[in-house]
């Protein structure tokens, strides 16, 4: 197991800003990615219980193929209200699709955090606006911040036996090419270190001092498991490469390969796994290299999300140095 966090931030892709609004008491929040005057955008939904906004316009061949901001938020479907604040902020900056008036394009995705903290407190337009105000091109915060504030993983046996997770970022560089990822990890399954195959965060035993291995438990306890539509991994993968509208959606699909490397099981009936993709178009790069880097950057961002999370609401974290063993 690695002894330190992976390096990098989504803002290593020049032109992007990341901002957060965090309610540490209610354990919810939202995160925004601001894209300047507009960036080519795509998105892929692989989970079967998604909560999303403006994803249809990201398909290849649609009229509007750029985004001015991306919203990632807690609060389940209620949290999509935070996008109103993001749109208001961008409109005030004169940013948006020119339809006679400027209409900001802000795709978004939600995670379910209502069973941790205060269920009646959800991200709203005020929090969305606040996240925009805090956005920075040098953002480095990870863990219990923004949309990751109420994130947990390993919900097979219920929230009380889950592990605290959060928000993570990582980036890779190859010459002038930059590929970076931001992931908010609220998965039904366990998070695995792909280097060792070891569970580093997930569903815990009755005593809470070991991980039970969700995949194996599904087979052993198929009729006695707790199932709920309360999970997802949402995020953004970005690059400074120049991509056409088909390839930018393939970039988002490659990010899901990073989920498959680090989460078991993944893309389930109980997850809303959704990744957005952004390409600023500053350099030429081979698409195969870009997508391979996207999968690796996303896997690293997921690991950073659990390693940087802090304990909350009685749930332990998998922070480095606080290792919970696997129940063999």
Residue pairs with C-beta under 8 A, 6 or more apart in sequence:
1 193
1 195
1 196
1 198
1 200
1 323
2 193
2 195
2 303
3 320
4 320
5 142
5 304
5 307
5 308
5 320
6 170
6 300
6 301
6 303
6 304
7 170
7 171
8 169
8 170
8 171
8 172
8 180
8 297
8 300
9 18
9 138
9 139
9 140
9 169
9 171
9 180
10 16
10 18
10 33
10 139
10 169
10 171
10 180
10 181
10 182
10 236
10 238
11 17
11 18
11 136
11 137
11 138
11 139
11 180
12 171
12 173
12 178
12 180
13 171
13 178
13 179
13 180
13 238
13 239
13 240
13 278
13 280
14 137
14 178
14 240
14 280
14 282
15 35
15 36
15 39
15 280
15 282
16 33
16 34
16 35
16 36
16 39
16 137
16 238
16 278
16 280
17 33
17 34
17 135
17 136
17 137
17 139
18 31
18 32
18 33
18 34
18 135
18 136
18 139
18 169
18 182
19 31
19 32
19 34
19 131
19 132
19 133
19 134
19 135
19 136
19 139
19 146
20 29
20 30
20 31
20 32
20 131
20 134
20 139
20 141
20 145
20 146
20 147
20 167
21 29
21 30
21 82
21 123
21 127
21 128
21 130
21 131
21 134
21 146
22 29
22 144
22 145
22 146
22 149
23 29
23 117
23 121
23 127
23 149
24 144
24 149
25 117
25 118
25 121
26 117
26 118
26 121
27 113
27 116
27 117
27 118
27 149
27 150
27 312
27 313
28 74
28 75
28 79
28 113
28 117
28 118
28 121
28 122
28 123
28 149
28 150
29 73
29 74
29 123
29 127
29 145
29 146
29 147
29 148
29 149
29 150
30 71
30 72
30 73
30 74
30 75
30 79
30 82
30 123
30 127
30 128
30 131
30 146
30 147
31 71
31 72
31 73
31 131
31 145
31 146
31 147
31 148
31 167
31 182
31 184
32 69
32 70
32 71
32 72
32 86
32 128
32 131
32 132
32 135
33 69
33 70
33 72
33 182
33 236
33 238
33 278
34 68
34 69
34 90
34 132
34 135
35 41
35 66
35 67
35 68
35 69
35 70
35 278
36 68
36 95
37 68
37 95
38 66
38 67
38 68
38 95
38 97
38 105
39 66
39 67
39 68
39 238
39 278
39 279
39 280
39 281
40 65
40 66
40 243
40 245
40 248
40 278
40 279
40 280
40 281
41 58
41 65
41 66
41 67
41 70
41 105
41 107
41 248
41 276
41 277
41 278
41 279
42 58
42 60
42 245
42 248
42 249
42 250
42 251
42 252
42 276
42 277
43 55
43 58
43 107
43 249
43 252
43 274
43 275
43 276
43 277
44 249
44 252
44 253
44 255
44 256
44 274
44 275
44 277
45 52
45 55
45 272
45 273
45 274
46 256
46 259
46 267
46 273
46 274
46 275
47 231
47 232
47 233
47 267
47 268
47 271
47 272
47 273
47 274
48 267
48 268
48 269
48 270
48 271
48 272
49 229
49 231
49 232
49 269
49 270
49 271
49 272
50 109
50 232
50 272
50 273
50 274
51 76
51 77
51 79
51 80
51 109
51 110
51 111
51 112
51 232
51 272
52 107
52 108
52 109
52 110
52 272
52 274
53 71
53 80
53 83
53 106
53 107
53 108
53 109
54 105
54 106
54 107
54 108
55 107
55 109
55 274
56 62
57 63
57 64
57 65
57 105
57 107
58 65
58 67
58 107
58 249
58 276
59 249
60 245
60 246
60 249
61 245
64 97
64 105
65 245
66 97
66 105
67 105
67 106
67 107
67 276
67 278
68 90
68 95
68 96
68 97
68 104
68 105
68 106
69 86
69 90
69 104
69 105
69 106
69 132
70 106
70 107
70 108
70 236
70 276
70 278
71 80
71 82
71 83
71 86
71 106
71 107
71 108
71 109
71 128
72 108
72 109
72 111
72 146
72 147
72 182
72 184
72 234
72 235
72 236
73 79
73 80
73 82
73 83
73 108
73 109
73 110
73 111
73 123
73 128
73 147
74 110
74 111
74 112
74 113
74 122
74 123
74 147
74 149
74 150
74 151
75 81
75 82
75 110
75 113
75 114
75 122
75 123
76 110
76 111
76 112
76 113
76 114
76 122
77 110
78 122
78 123
79 110
79 122
79 123
80 108
80 110
81 122
81 123
81 124
81 125
81 128
82 108
82 123
82 124
82 125
82 127
82 128
82 131
83 106
83 108
83 128
84 124
84 125
84 128
85 124
85 125
85 126
85 127
85 128
85 129
85 130
85 131
85 132
86 104
86 106
86 128
86 129
86 131
86 132
87 104
87 106
88 125
88 129
89 128
89 129
89 132
89 133
90 96
90 104
90 106
90 132
91 102
91 104
94 102
95 102
95 104
96 102
96 103
96 104
96 105
97 103
97 104
97 105
107 276
109 232
109 234
109 272
109 274
109 276
110 232
110 234
110 272
111 147
111 150
111 151
111 184
111 186
111 231
111 232
111 234
111 272
112 186
112 229
112 230
112 231
112 232
113 149
113 150
113 151
113 152
113 186
114 122
114 230
115 159
115 230
116 150
116 152
116 159
116 312
116 313
116 315
117 150
117 312
117 313
131 146
139 169
140 169
141 167
142 148
142 166
142 167
142 168
142 169
142 304
142 305
142 308
143 166
143 167
143 168
143 305
143 308
143 309
143 310
144 164
144 166
144 309
144 310
144 312
145 166
145 167
146 167
146 184
147 167
147 184
147 234
148 165
148 166
148 167
148 168
148 184
148 185
148 305
148 309
149 166
150 186
150 312
151 164
151 165
151 166
151 167
151 184
151 185
151 186
151 305
151 309
152 159
152 162
152 163
152 164
152 165
152 186
152 315
153 162
153 163
153 165
153 185
153 186
153 187
153 188
153 189
153 190
153 191
153 201
153 202
153 263
153 306
154 161
154 162
154 163
154 187
154 188
154 189
154 190
154 191
154 201
154 202
154 203
154 204
154 211
154 214
155 162
155 188
155 203
155 226
155 228
155 230
155 231
155 270
156 188
156 189
156 203
156 212
156 214
156 217
156 218
156 225
156 226
157 203
157 204
157 212
157 217
157 225
157 226
158 226
159 230
159 315
160 314
161 203
161 204
161 205
161 206
161 208
162 202
162 203
162 204
162 315
163 201
163 202
163 203
163 204
163 211
163 306
163 315
163 316
163 317
163 318
163 324
164 309
164 310
164 311
164 312
164 313
164 315
164 316
164 317
164 318
165 185
165 186
165 187
165 191
165 201
165 305
165 306
165 309
165 317
165 318
166 184
166 185
166 305
166 306
166 308
166 309
166 310
167 182
167 183
167 184
167 185
167 305
168 182
168 183
168 185
168 300
168 301
168 302
168 303
168 304
168 305
168 306
168 307
168 308
169 180
169 181
169 182
169 183
169 301
169 304
170 180
170 181
170 297
170 298
170 300
170 301
170 304
171 178
171 179
171 180
171 181
171 297
172 178
172 179
172 180
172 293
172 296
172 297
173 179
174 285
174 289
174 293
176 240
176 283
177 239
177 240
177 241
177 283
177 285
177 289
177 290
177 293
178 239
178 240
179 237
179 238
179 239
179 241
179 290
179 293
179 294
179 297
180 237
180 238
180 239
180 297
181 235
181 236
181 237
181 238
181 255
181 258
181 294
181 297
181 298
181 300
181 301
182 235
182 236
182 237
182 301
183 233
183 234
183 235
183 258
183 298
183 301
183 302
183 305
184 233
184 234
184 235
184 305
185 191
185 233
185 263
185 302
185 305
185 306
186 231
186 232
186 233
186 234
187 231
187 232
187 233
187 263
187 266
187 271
188 214
188 230
188 231
188 265
188 268
188 270
188 271
189 202
189 214
189 215
189 263
189 264
189 265
189 266
189 268
189 271
190 199
190 201
190 202
190 203
190 211
190 213
190 214
190 215
190 263
190 264
191 199
191 200
191 201
191 202
191 262
191 263
191 302
191 303
191 306
191 318
192 198
192 199
192 200
192 261
192 262
192 263
192 264
193 199
193 200
193 262
193 303
194 261
194 262
194 299
198 326
199 211
199 213
199 326
200 303
200 306
200 307
200 318
200 323
201 211
201 306
201 309
201 317
201 318
201 324
202 211
202 212
202 213
202 214
203 211
203 212
203 214
203 217
204 210
204 211
204 212
204 316
204 324
205 211
205 212
205 327
208 316
209 324
209 325
210 324
210 325
210 326
210 327
211 324
211 325
211 326
211 327
212 327
213 326
213 327
214 264
214 265
215 264
215 265
217 225
218 225
218 265
227 270
228 270
229 270
230 270
231 268
231 270
231 271
231 272
232 271
232 272
232 273
232 274
233 259
233 263
233 266
233 271
233 273
233 274
233 275
233 302
234 272
234 273
234 274
234 275
235 255
235 274
235 275
235 276
235 298
235 301
236 275
236 276
236 277
236 278
237 251
237 252
237 254
237 255
237 275
237 276
237 277
237 278
237 294
237 297
237 298
238 277
238 278
238 279
238 280
239 251
239 278
239 279
239 280
239 285
239 290
239 293
239 294
240 279
240 280
240 281
240 282
240 283
241 279
241 281
241 282
241 283
241 284
241 285
241 287
241 290
242 279
242 281
242 282
242 283
242 284
242 285
243 251
243 279
243 281
243 287
243 290
247 287
248 277
248 278
248 279
249 277
250 287
250 291
251 277
251 279
251 290
251 291
251 294
252 275
252 276
252 277
253 291
254 290
254 291
254 292
254 294
254 295
254 298
255 275
255 277
255 294
255 295
255 298
256 267
256 273
256 275
256 298
257 291
257 294
257 295
257 298
258 294
258 295
258 296
258 297
258 298
258 299
258 300
258 301
258 302
259 266
259 267
259 273
259 275
259 298
259 299
259 302
260 266
260 267
261 295
261 299
262 299
262 302
262 303
263 302
266 273
267 273
275 298
277 294
306 317
306 318
307 318
307 319
307 320
308 319
309 317
309 318
309 319
310 317
310 319
311 317
311 319
316 322
316 324
318 324
